[in-house]
Amino acid sequence: MHYGIIRRIVTLAELIEPDRTQVWAWFFETHIEALGGRPVELAFHGRGQEVVDFLLVILSRGRHASNVKLFPRRPRRPVGPQPNDELFADADGWVVGVPKAS
């Protein structure tokens, strides 16, 4: 697989949805019924150009077309302590500390 196709897909998708997190969620999780698979699957099976063409059609219709739906939003994660915080209690803040050379 050519990794340039993923960059093209994501770049075009960001023209529709500026939130990069949502674009990646779409890329990995959304089934495109018209193409018969998720963008990641299509790209890995040599059908990435079909996803590019699909996005170009959406962009050519215009951003304010009534039949164009934005990517579905994923629920946002709660900010704050995470389930494994007790494992990193000795770290300096939210980042796991690197052991100092002795």
PDB file as gemmi writes it, atoms N, CA and C in Angstrom:
CRYST1    1.000    1.000    1.000  90.00  90.00  90.00 P 1                      
ATOM      1  N   MET A   1       0.846  -1.180   0.000  1.00  0.00           N  
ATOM      2  CA  MET A   1       0.000   0.000   0.000  1.00  0.00           C  
ATOM      3  C   MET A   1       0.880   1.228   0.000  1.00  0.00           C  
ATOM      4  N   HIS A   2       0.462   2.238  -0.698  1.00  0.00           N  
ATOM      5  CA  HIS A   2       1.179   3.499  -0.783  1.00  0.00           C  
ATOM      6  C   HIS A   2       0.618   4.464   0.247  1.00  0.00           C  
ATOM      7  N   TYR A   3       1.482   4.901   1.185  1.00  0.00           N  
ATOM      8  CA  TYR A   3       1.008   5.749   2.276  1.00  0.00           C  
ATOM      9  C   TYR A   3       0.599   7.138   1.814  1.00  0.00           C  
ATOM     10  N   GLY A   4       0.993   7.547   0.614  1.00  0.00           N  
ATOM     11  CA  GLY A   4       0.573   8.846   0.082  1.00  0.00           C  
ATOM     12  C   GLY A   4      -0.937   8.929  -0.093  1.00  0.00           C  
ATOM     13  N   ILE A   5      -1.583   7.806  -0.367  1.00  0.00           N  
ATOM     14  CA  ILE A   5      -3.035   7.813  -0.562  1.00  0.00           C  
ATOM     15  C   ILE A   5      -3.743   8.141   0.738  1.00  0.00           C  
ATOM     16  N   ILE A   6      -3.207   7.685   1.856  1.00  0.00           N  
ATOM     17  CA  ILE A   6      -3.819   8.008   3.147  1.00  0.00           C  
ATOM     18  C   ILE A   6      -3.718   9.505   3.396  1.00  0.00           C  
ATOM     19  N   ARG A   7      -2.568  10.083   3.089  1.00  0.00           N  
ATOM     20  CA  ARG A   7      -2.400  11.527   3.249  1.00  0.00           C  
ATOM     21  C   ARG A   7      -3.388  12.286   2.373  1.00  0.00           C  
ATOM     22  N   ARG A   8      -3.591  11.831   1.138  1.00  0.00           N  
ATOM     23  CA  ARG A   8      -4.544  12.508   0.249  1.00  0.00           C  
ATOM     24  C   ARG A   8      -5.963  12.390   0.791  1.00  0.00           C  
ATOM     25  N   ILE A   9      -6.325  11.205   1.264  1.00  0.00           N  
ATOM     26  CA  ILE A   9      -7.672  11.008   1.812  1.00  0.00           C  
ATOM     27  C   ILE A   9      -7.895  11.918   3.015  1.00  0.00           C  
ATOM     28  N   VAL A  10      -6.950  11.920   3.943  1.00  0.00           N  
ATOM     29  CA  VAL A  10      -7.100  12.706   5.164  1.00  0.00           C  
ATOM     30  C   VAL A  10      -7.101  14.205   4.846  1.00  0.00           C  
ATOM     31  N   THR A  11      -6.249  14.638   3.926  1.00  0.00           N  
ATOM     32  CA  THR A  11      -6.214  16.056   3.555  1.00  0.00           C  
ATOM     33  C   THR A  11      -7.543  16.498   2.959  1.00  0.00           C  
ATOM     34  N   LEU A  12      -8.115  15.684   2.094  1.00  0.00           N  
ATOM     35  CA  LEU A  12      -9.422  16.027   1.522  1.00  0.00           C  
ATOM     36  C   LEU A  12     -10.514  15.994   2.578  1.00  0.00           C  
ATOM     37  N   ALA A  13     -10.466  15.008   3.461  1.00  0.00           N  
ATOM     38  CA  ALA A  13     -11.478  14.907   4.512  1.00  0.00           C  
ATOM     39  C   ALA A  13     -11.419  16.111   5.442  1.00  0.00           C  
ATOM     40  N   GLU A  14     -10.215  16.651   5.680  1.00  0.00           N  
ATOM     41  CA  GLU A  14     -10.088  17.834   6.541  1.00  0.00           C  
ATOM     42  C   GLU A  14     -10.692  19.077   5.909  1.00  0.00           C  
ATOM     43  N   LEU A  15     -10.884  19.075   4.601  1.00  0.00           N  
ATOM     44  CA  LEU A  15     -11.579  20.193   3.950  1.00  0.00           C  
ATOM     45  C   LEU A  15     -13.073  20.153   4.258  1.00  0.00           C  
ATOM     46  N   ILE A  16     -13.585  18.982   4.592  1.00  0.00           N  
ATOM     47  CA  ILE A  16     -14.995  18.821   4.943  1.00  0.00           C  
ATOM     48  C   ILE A  16     -15.173  18.967   6.444  1.00  0.00           C  
ATOM     49  N   GLU A  17     -14.291  18.329   7.204  1.00  0.00           N  
ATOM     50  CA  GLU A  17     -14.362  18.357   8.673  1.00  0.00           C  
ATOM     51  C   GLU A  17     -13.011  18.821   9.204  1.00  0.00           C  
ATOM     52  N   PRO A  18     -12.935  20.048   9.735  1.00  0.00           N  
ATOM     53  CA  PRO A  18     -11.639  20.571  10.178  1.00  0.00           C  
ATOM     54  C   PRO A  18     -11.078  19.933  11.442  1.00  0.00           C  
ATOM     55  N   ASP A  19     -11.875  19.235  12.211  1.00  0.00           N  
ATOM     56  CA  ASP A  19     -11.396  18.603  13.440  1.00  0.00           C  
ATOM     57  C   ASP A  19     -10.672  17.306  13.085  1.00  0.00           C  
ATOM     58  N   ARG A  20      -9.341  17.326  13.225  1.00  0.00           N  
ATOM     59  CA  ARG A  20      -8.514  16.188  12.817  1.00  0.00           C  
ATOM     60  C   ARG A  20      -8.878  14.915  13.571  1.00  0.00           C  
ATOM     61  N   THR A  21      -9.250  15.024  14.833  1.00  0.00           N  
ATOM     62  CA  THR A  21      -9.653  13.842  15.605  1.00  0.00           C  
ATOM     63  C   THR A  21     -10.868  13.184  14.979  1.00  0.00           C  
ATOM     64  N   GLN A  22     -11.815  13.983  14.557  1.00  0.00           N  
ATOM     65  CA  GLN A  22     -13.012  13.444  13.920  1.00  0.00           C  
ATOM     66  C   GLN A  22     -12.692  12.827  12.558  1.00  0.00           C  
ATOM     67  N   VAL A  23     -11.753  13.439  11.836  1.00  0.00           N  
ATOM     68  CA  VAL A  23     -11.363  12.887  10.533  1.00  0.00           C  
ATOM     69  C   VAL A  23     -10.760  11.493  10.713  1.00  0.00           C  
ATOM     70  N   TRP A  24      -9.865  11.352  11.695  1.00  0.00           N  
ATOM     71  CA  TRP A  24      -9.266  10.038  11.919  1.00  0.00           C  
ATOM     72  C   TRP A  24     -10.302   9.029  12.412  1.00  0.00           C  
ATOM     73  N   ALA A  25     -11.233   9.474  13.230  1.00  0.00           N  
ATOM     74  CA  ALA A  25     -12.307   8.577  13.663  1.00  0.00           C  
ATOM     75  C   ALA A  25     -13.116   8.115  12.453  1.00  0.00           C  
ATOM     76  N   TRP A  26     -13.410   9.054  11.559  1.00  0.00           N  
ATOM     77  CA  TRP A  26     -14.141   8.713  10.327  1.00  0.00           C  
ATOM     78  C   TRP A  26     -13.327   7.721   9.501  1.00  0.00           C  
ATOM     79  N   PHE A  27     -12.046   7.983   9.347  1.00  0.00           N  
ATOM     80  CA  PHE A  27     -11.179   7.157   8.511  1.00  0.00           C  
ATOM     81  C   PHE A  27     -11.143   5.706   8.991  1.00  0.00           C  
ATOM     82  N   PHE A  28     -11.102   5.522  10.305  1.00  0.00           N  
ATOM     83  CA  PHE A  28     -10.985   4.170  10.851  1.00  0.00           C  
ATOM     84  C   PHE A  28     -12.318   3.497  11.160  1.00  0.00           C  
ATOM     85  N   GLU A  29     -13.388   4.262  11.385  1.00  0.00           N  
ATOM     86  CA  GLU A  29     -14.609   3.679  11.937  1.00  0.00           C  
ATOM     87  C   GLU A  29     -15.855   3.753  11.058  1.00  0.00           C  
ATOM     88  N   THR A  30     -15.882   4.613  10.056  1.00  0.00           N  
ATOM     89  CA  THR A  30     -17.109   4.819   9.294  1.00  0.00           C  
ATOM     90  C   THR A  30     -17.140   3.966   8.033  1.00  0.00           C  
ATOM     91  N   HIS A  31     -18.206   3.223   7.883  1.00  0.00           N  
ATOM     92  CA  HIS A  31     -18.429   2.410   6.684  1.00  0.00           C  
ATOM     93  C   HIS A  31     -19.041   3.299   5.610  1.00  0.00           C  
ATOM     94  N   ILE A  32     -18.407   3.361   4.442  1.00  0.00           N  
ATOM     95  CA  ILE A  32     -18.965   4.110   3.312  1.00  0.00           C  
ATOM     96  C   ILE A  32     -19.776   3.119   2.493  1.00  0.00           C  
ATOM     97  N   GLU A  33     -21.070   3.234   2.615  1.00  0.00           N  
ATOM     98  CA  GLU A  33     -21.953   2.257   1.972  1.00  0.00           C  
ATOM     99  C   GLU A  33     -21.758   2.222   0.458  1.00  0.00           C  
ATOM    100  N   ALA A  34     -21.586   3.390  -0.157  1.00  0.00           N  
ATOM    101  CA  ALA A  34     -21.435   3.449  -1.611  1.00  0.00           C  
ATOM    102  C   ALA A  34     -20.183   2.723  -2.101  1.00  0.00           C  
ATOM    103  N   LEU A  35     -19.167   2.627  -1.251  1.00  0.00           N  
ATOM    104  CA  LEU A  35     -17.917   1.971  -1.642  1.00  0.00           C  
ATOM    105  C   LEU A  35     -17.755   0.584  -1.033  1.00  0.00           C  
ATOM    106  N   GLY A  36     -18.603   0.250  -0.075  1.00  0.00           N  
ATOM    107  CA  GLY A  36     -18.587  -1.081   0.511  1.00  0.00           C  
ATOM    108  C   GLY A  36     -17.490  -1.338   1.526  1.00  0.00           C  
ATOM    109  N   GLY A  37     -17.097  -0.311   2.271  1.00  0.00           N  
ATOM    110  CA  GLY A  37     -16.081  -0.523   3.296  1.00  0.00           C  
ATOM    111  C   GLY A  37     -15.690   0.765   3.984  1.00  0.00           C  
ATOM    112  N   ARG A  38     -14.835   0.628   4.990  1.00  0.00           N  
ATOM    113  CA  ARG A  38     -14.313   1.791   5.695  1.00  0.00           C  
ATOM    114  C   ARG A  38     -13.126   2.335   4.907  1.00  0.00           C  
ATOM    115  N   PRO A  39     -12.874   3.639   4.991  1.00  0.00           N  
ATOM    116  CA  PRO A  39     -11.751   4.211   4.239  1.00  0.00           C  
ATOM    117  C   PRO A  39     -10.423   3.494   4.496  1.00  0.00           C  
ATOM    118  N   VAL A  40     -10.148   3.121   5.738  1.00  0.00           N  
ATOM    119  CA  VAL A  40      -8.889   2.442   6.047  1.00  0.00           C  
ATOM    120  C   VAL A  40      -8.804   1.107   5.314  1.00  0.00           C  
ATOM    121  N   GLU A  41      -9.902   0.363   5.286  1.00  0.00           N  
ATOM    122  CA  GLU A  41      -9.915  -0.928   4.587  1.00  0.00           C  
ATOM    123  C   GLU A  41      -9.708  -0.734   3.101  1.00  0.00           C  
ATOM    124  N   LEU A  42     -10.410   0.237   2.543  1.00  0.00           N  
ATOM    125  CA  LEU A  42     -10.308   0.494   1.112  1.00  0.00           C  
ATOM    126  C   LEU A  42      -8.890   0.903   0.730  1.00  0.00           C  
ATOM    127  N   ALA A  43      -8.276   1.761   1.542  1.00  0.00           N  
ATOM    128  CA  ALA A  43      -6.906   2.202   1.263  1.00  0.00           C  
ATOM    129  C   ALA A  43      -5.932   1.030   1.311  1.00  0.00           C  
ATOM    130  N   PHE A  44      -6.084   0.158   2.295  1.00  0.00           N  
ATOM    131  CA  PHE A  44      -5.172  -0.968   2.431  1.00  0.00           C  
ATOM    132  C   PHE A  44      -5.382  -2.040   1.368  1.00  0.00           C  
ATOM    133  N   HIS A  45      -6.537  -2.038   0.724  1.00  0.00           N  
ATOM    134  CA  HIS A  45      -6.795  -3.020  -0.332  1.00  0.00           C  
ATOM    135  C   HIS A  45      -6.654  -2.421  -1.724  1.00  0.00           C  
ATOM    136  N   GLY A  46      -5.927  -1.302  -1.818  1.00  0.00           N  
ATOM    137  CA  GLY A  46      -5.646  -0.710  -3.124  1.00  0.00           C  
ATOM    138  C   GLY A  46      -6.800   0.071  -3.738  1.00  0.00           C  
ATOM    139  N   ARG A  47      -7.810   0.402  -2.924  1.00  0.00           N  
ATOM    140  CA  ARG A  47      -8.966   1.134  -3.441  1.00  0.00           C  
ATOM    141  C   ARG A  47      -9.040   2.549  -2.875  1.00  0.00           C  
ATOM    142  N   GLY A  48      -7.893   3.074  -2.439  1.00  0.00           N  
ATOM    143  CA  GLY A  48      -7.851   4.406  -1.860  1.00  0.00           C  
ATOM    144  C   GLY A  48      -8.271   5.492  -2.821  1.00  0.00           C  
ATOM    145  N   GLN A  49      -7.959   5.317  -4.112  1.00  0.00           N  
ATOM    146  CA  GLN A  49      -8.346   6.323  -5.098  1.00  0.00           C  
ATOM    147  C   GLN A  49      -9.862   6.450  -5.174  1.00  0.00           C  
ATOM    148  N   GLU A  50     -10.581   5.377  -4.912  1.00  0.00           N  
ATOM    149  CA  GLU A  50     -12.041   5.455  -4.894  1.00  0.00           C  
ATOM    150  C   GLU A  50     -12.518   6.352  -3.752  1.00  0.00           C  
ATOM    151  N   VAL A  51     -11.835   6.302  -2.611  1.00  0.00           N  
ATOM    152  CA  VAL A  51     -12.188   7.169  -1.485  1.00  0.00           C  
ATOM    153  C   VAL A  51     -11.878   8.615  -1.842  1.00  0.00           C  
ATOM    154  N   VAL A  52     -10.740   8.844  -2.499  1.00  0.00           N  
ATOM    155  CA  VAL A  52     -10.383  10.199  -2.948  1.00  0.00           C  
ATOM    156  C   VAL A  52     -11.451  10.725  -3.892  1.00  0.00           C  
ATOM    157  N   ASP A  53     -11.849   9.922  -4.859  1.00  0.00           N  
ATOM    158  CA  ASP A  53     -12.889  10.340  -5.805  1.00  0.00           C  
ATOM    159  C   ASP A  53     -14.207  10.623  -5.094  1.00  0.00           C  
ATOM    160  N   PHE A  54     -14.552   9.787  -4.121  1.00  0.00           N  
ATOM    161  CA  PHE A  54     -15.765   9.973  -3.333  1.00  0.00           C  
ATOM    162  C   PHE A  54     -15.736  11.324  -2.627  1.00  0.00           C  
ATOM    163  N   LEU A  55     -14.606  11.657  -1.985  1.00  0.00           N  
ATOM    164  CA  LEU A  55     -14.483  12.935  -1.278  1.00  0.00           C  
ATOM    165  C   LEU A  55     -14.496  14.111  -2.250  1.00  0.00           C  
ATOM    166  N   LEU A  56     -13.887  13.942  -3.422  1.00  0.00           N  
ATOM    167  CA  LEU A  56     -13.902  15.020  -4.415  1.00  0.00           C  
ATOM    168  C   LEU A  56     -15.318  15.312  -4.899  1.00  0.00           C  
ATOM    169  N   VAL A  57     -16.133  14.272  -5.039  1.00  0.00           N  
ATOM    170  CA  VAL A  57     -17.534  14.480  -5.429  1.00  0.00           C  
ATOM    171  C   VAL A  57     -18.259  15.265  -4.351  1.00  0.00           C  
ATOM    172  N   ILE A  58     -18.039  14.904  -3.086  1.00  0.00           N  
ATOM    173  CA  ILE A  58     -18.681  15.621  -1.981  1.00  0.00           C  
ATOM    174  C   ILE A  58     -18.241  17.075  -1.976  1.00  0.00           C  
ATOM    175  N   LEU A  59     -16.940  17.313  -2.158  1.00  0.00           N  
ATOM    176  CA  LEU A  59     -16.437  18.688  -2.166  1.00  0.00           C  
ATOM    177  C   LEU A  59     -16.951  19.472  -3.364  1.00  0.00           C  
ATOM    178  N   SER A  60     -17.145  18.816  -4.498  1.00  0.00           N  
ATOM    179  CA  SER A  60     -17.627  19.524  -5.687  1.00  0.00           C  
ATOM    180  C   SER A  60     -19.086  19.938  -5.558  1.00  0.00           C  
ATOM    181  N   ARG A  61     -19.837  19.244  -4.714  1.00  0.00           N  
ATOM    182  CA  ARG A  61     -21.245  19.600  -4.495  1.00  0.00           C  
ATOM    183  C   ARG A  61     -21.370  20.848  -3.645  1.00  0.00           C  
ATOM    184  N   GLY A  62     -20.317  21.211  -2.976  1.00  0.00           N  
ATOM    185  CA  GLY A  62     -20.358  22.404  -2.139  1.00  0.00           C  
ATOM    186  C   GLY A  62     -20.580  22.039  -0.693  1.00  0.00           C  
ATOM    187  N   ARG A  63     -19.979  22.817   0.168  1.00  0.00           N  
ATOM    188  CA  ARG A  63     -20.038  22.531   1.597  1.00  0.00           C  
ATOM    189  C   ARG A  63     -21.435  22.713   2.175  1.00  0.00           C  
ATOM    190  N   HIS A  64     -22.256  23.530   1.541  1.00  0.00           N  
ATOM    191  CA  HIS A  64     -23.570  23.835   2.097  1.00  0.00           C  
ATOM    192  C   HIS A  64     -24.700  23.078   1.398  1.00  0.00           C  
ATOM    193  N   ALA A  65     -24.346  22.033   0.659  1.00  0.00           N  
ATOM    194  CA  ALA A  65     -25.383  21.248  -0.004  1.00  0.00           C  
ATOM    195  C   ALA A  65     -26.223  20.526   1.047  1.00  0.00           C  
ATOM    196  N   SER A  66     -27.502  20.406   0.779  1.00  0.00           N  
ATOM    197  CA  SER A  66     -28.407  19.816   1.770  1.00  0.00           C  
ATOM    198  C   SER A  66     -28.205  18.319   1.944  1.00  0.00           C  
ATOM    199  N   ASN A  67     -27.635  17.635   0.957  1.00  0.00           N  
ATOM    200  CA  ASN A  67     -27.477  16.190   1.066  1.00  0.00           C  
ATOM    201  C   ASN A  67     -26.107  15.771   1.597  1.00  0.00           C  
ATOM    202  N   VAL A  68     -25.254  16.719   1.955  1.00  0.00           N  
ATOM    203  CA  VAL A  68     -23.942  16.395   2.501  1.00  0.00           C  
ATOM    204  C   VAL A  68     -24.018  16.429   4.016  1.00  0.00           C  
ATOM    205  N   LYS A  69     -23.667  15.327   4.643  1.00  0.00           N  
ATOM    206  CA  LYS A  69     -23.685  15.249   6.093  1.00  0.00           C  
ATOM    207  C   LYS A  69     -22.253  15.331   6.605  1.00  0.00           C  
ATOM    208  N   LEU A  70     -22.052  16.066   7.688  1.00  0.00           N  
ATOM    209  CA  LEU A  70     -20.746  16.089   8.316  1.00  0.00           C  
ATOM    210  C   LEU A  70     -20.474  14.736   8.935  1.00  0.00           C  
ATOM    211  N   PHE A  71     -19.210  14.452   9.208  1.00  0.00           N  
ATOM    212  CA  PHE A  71     -18.854  13.186   9.815  1.00  0.00           C  
ATOM    213  C   PHE A  71     -19.514  13.073  11.172  1.00  0.00           C  
ATOM    214  N   PRO A  72     -19.923  11.873  11.557  1.00  0.00           N  
ATOM    215  CA  PRO A  72     -20.538  11.712  12.878  1.00  0.00           C  
ATOM    216  C   PRO A  72     -19.534  12.045  13.972  1.00  0.00           C  
ATOM    217  N   ARG A  73     -20.005  12.691  15.011  1.00  0.00           N  
ATOM    218  CA  ARG A  73     -19.139  13.091  16.123  1.00  0.00           C  
ATOM    219  C   ARG A  73     -18.987  11.949  17.111  1.00  0.00           C  
ATOM    220  N   ARG A  74     -17.761  11.759  17.566  1.00  0.00           N  
ATOM    221  CA  ARG A  74     -17.513  10.790  18.628  1.00  0.00           C  
ATOM    222  C   ARG A  74     -17.726  11.495  19.950  1.00  0.00           C  
ATOM    223  N   PRO A  75     -18.187  10.778  20.951  1.00  0.00           N  
ATOM    224  CA  PRO A  75     -18.305  11.407  22.267  1.00  0.00           C  
ATOM    225  C   PRO A  75     -16.916  11.789  22.769  1.00  0.00           C  
ATOM    226  N   ARG A  76     -16.843  12.945  23.383  1.00  0.00           N  
ATOM    227  CA  ARG A  76     -15.563  13.403  23.911  1.00  0.00           C  
ATOM    228  C   ARG A  76     -15.248  12.671  25.209  1.00  0.00           C  
ATOM    229  N   ARG A  77     -13.986  12.374  25.404  1.00  0.00           N  
ATOM    230  CA  ARG A  77     -13.554  11.719  26.635  1.00  0.00           C  
ATOM    231  C   ARG A  77     -13.573  12.720  27.775  1.00  0.00           C  
ATOM    232  N   PRO A  78     -13.915  12.277  28.954  1.00  0.00           N  
ATOM    233  CA  PRO A  78     -13.859  13.183  30.097  1.00  0.00           C  
ATOM    234  C   PRO A  78     -12.405  13.519  30.418  1.00  0.00           C  
ATOM    235  N   VAL A  79     -12.170  14.775  30.744  1.00  0.00           N  
ATOM    236  CA  VAL A  79     -10.827  15.209  31.115  1.00  0.00           C  
ATOM    237  C   VAL A  79     -10.690  15.045  32.614  1.00  0.00           C  
ATOM    238  N   GLY A  80      -9.577  14.563  33.042  1.00  0.00           N  
ATOM    239  CA  GLY A  80      -9.349  14.373  34.465  1.00  0.00           C  
ATOM    240  C   GLY A  80      -8.636  13.070  34.719  1.00  0.00           C  
ATOM    241  N   PRO A  81      -8.692  12.602  35.923  1.00  0.00           N  
ATOM    242  CA  PRO A  81      -7.990  11.364  36.268  1.00  0.00           C  
ATOM    243  C   PRO A  81      -8.474  10.199  35.403  1.00  0.00           C  
ATOM    244  N   GLN A  82      -7.540   9.390  34.973  1.00  0.00           N  
ATOM    245  CA  GLN A  82      -7.850   8.239  34.146  1.00  0.00           C  
ATOM    246  C   GLN A  82      -7.765   6.970  35.001  1.00  0.00           C  
ATOM    247  N   PRO A  83      -8.310   5.849  34.549  1.00  0.00           N  
ATOM    248  CA  PRO A  83      -8.378   4.639  35.363  1.00  0.00           C  
ATOM    249  C   PRO A  83      -7.030   4.152  35.898  1.00  0.00           C  
ATOM    250  N   ASN A  84      -5.940   4.372  35.186  1.00  0.00           N  
ATOM    251  CA  ASN A  84      -4.642   3.853  35.617  1.00  0.00           C  
ATOM    252  C   ASN A  84      -3.768   4.902  36.280  1.00  0.00           C  
ATOM    253  N   ASP A  85      -4.358   5.982  36.756  1.00  0.00           N  
ATOM    254  CA  ASP A  85      -3.557   7.041  37.368  1.00  0.00           C  
ATOM    255  C   ASP A  85      -2.755   6.554  38.563  1.00  0.00           C  
ATOM    256  N   GLU A  86      -3.284   5.582  39.293  1.00  0.00           N  
ATOM    257  CA  GLU A  86      -2.549   5.114  40.473  1.00  0.00           C  
ATOM    258  C   GLU A  86      -1.235   4.445  40.086  1.00  0.00           C  
ATOM    259  N   LEU A  87      -1.130   3.948  38.849  1.00  0.00           N  
ATOM    260  CA  LEU A  87       0.120   3.330  38.398  1.00  0.00           C  
ATOM    261  C   LEU A  87       1.225   4.358  38.212  1.00  0.00           C  
ATOM    262  N   PHE A  88       0.830   5.596  37.956  1.00  0.00           N  
ATOM    263  CA  PHE A  88       1.795   6.640  37.661  1.00  0.00           C  
ATOM    264  C   PHE A  88       1.807   7.707  38.746  1.00  0.00           C  
ATOM    265  N   ALA A  89       1.518   7.336  39.963  1.00  0.00           N  
ATOM    266  CA  ALA A  89       1.402   8.301  41.055  1.00  0.00           C  
ATOM    267  C   ALA A  89       2.717   9.010  41.345  1.00  0.00           C  
ATOM    268  N   ASP A  90       3.861   8.377  41.073  1.00  0.00           N  
ATOM    269  CA  ASP A  90       5.147   9.000  41.366  1.00  0.00           C  
ATOM    270  C   ASP A  90       5.651   9.895  40.246  1.00  0.00           C  
ATOM    271  N   ALA A  91       4.921   9.985  39.158  1.00  0.00           N  
ATOM    272  CA  ALA A  91       5.364  10.791  38.015  1.00  0.00           C  
ATOM    273  C   ALA A  91       5.135  12.270  38.295  1.00  0.00           C  
ATOM    274  N   ASP A  92       5.831  13.078  37.546  1.00  0.00           N  
ATOM    275  CA  ASP A  92       5.692  14.530  37.666  1.00  0.00           C  
ATOM    276  C   ASP A  92       4.522  14.991  36.791  1.00  0.00           C  
ATOM    277  N   GLY A  93       3.361  15.097  37.315  1.00  0.00           N  
ATOM    278  CA  GLY A  93       2.192  15.566  36.557  1.00  0.00           C  
ATOM    279  C   GLY A  93       1.552  14.445  35.773  1.00  0.00           C  
ATOM    280  N   TRP A  94       1.022  14.797  34.610  1.00  0.00           N  
ATOM    281  CA  TRP A  94       0.267  13.853  33.781  1.00  0.00           C  
ATOM    282  C   TRP A  94       1.164  12.978  32.913  1.00  0.00           C  
ATOM    283  N   VAL A  95       2.435  13.356  32.776  1.00  0.00           N  
ATOM    284  CA  VAL A  95       3.333  12.600  31.914  1.00  0.00           C  
ATOM    285  C   VAL A  95       4.152  11.642  32.771  1.00  0.00           C  
ATOM    286  N   VAL A  96       4.323  10.434  32.290  1.00  0.00           N  
ATOM    287  CA  VAL A  96       5.098   9.466  33.050  1.00  0.00           C  
ATOM    288  C   VAL A  96       6.539   9.937  33.083  1.00  0.00           C  
ATOM    289  N   GLY A  97       7.111   9.982  34.270  1.00  0.00           N  
ATOM    290  CA  GLY A  97       8.478  10.449  34.424  1.00  0.00           C  
ATOM    291  C   GLY A  97       9.492   9.449  33.879  1.00  0.00           C  
ATOM    292  N   VAL A  98      10.607   9.951  33.380  1.00  0.00           N  
ATOM    293  CA  VAL A  98      11.683   9.119  32.873  1.00  0.00           C  
ATOM    294  C   VAL A  98      12.668   8.928  34.014  1.00  0.00           C  
ATOM    295  N   PRO A  99      13.089   7.706  34.301  1.00  0.00           N  
ATOM    296  CA  PRO A  99      14.040   7.500  35.405  1.00  0.00           C  
ATOM    297  C   PRO A  99      15.316   8.302  35.178  1.00  0.00           C  
ATOM    298  N   LYS A 100      15.794   8.917  36.231  1.00  0.00           N  
ATOM    299  CA  LYS A 100      17.016   9.708  36.141  1.00  0.00           C  
ATOM    300  C   LYS A 100      18.216   8.774  36.163  1.00  0.00           C  
ATOM    301  N   ALA A 101      19.244   9.165  35.399  1.00  0.00           N  
ATOM    302  CA  ALA A 101      20.473   8.370  35.339  1.00  0.00           C  
ATOM    303  C   ALA A 101      21.146   8.415  36.691  1.00  0.00           C  
ATOM    304  N   SER A 102      21.648   7.284  37.155  1.00  0.00           N  
ATOM    305  CA  SER A 102      22.295   7.268  38.464  1.00  0.00           C  
ATOM    306  C   SER A 102      23.799   7.257  38.356  1.00  0.00           C  
TER     307      SER A 102                                                      
END                                                                             
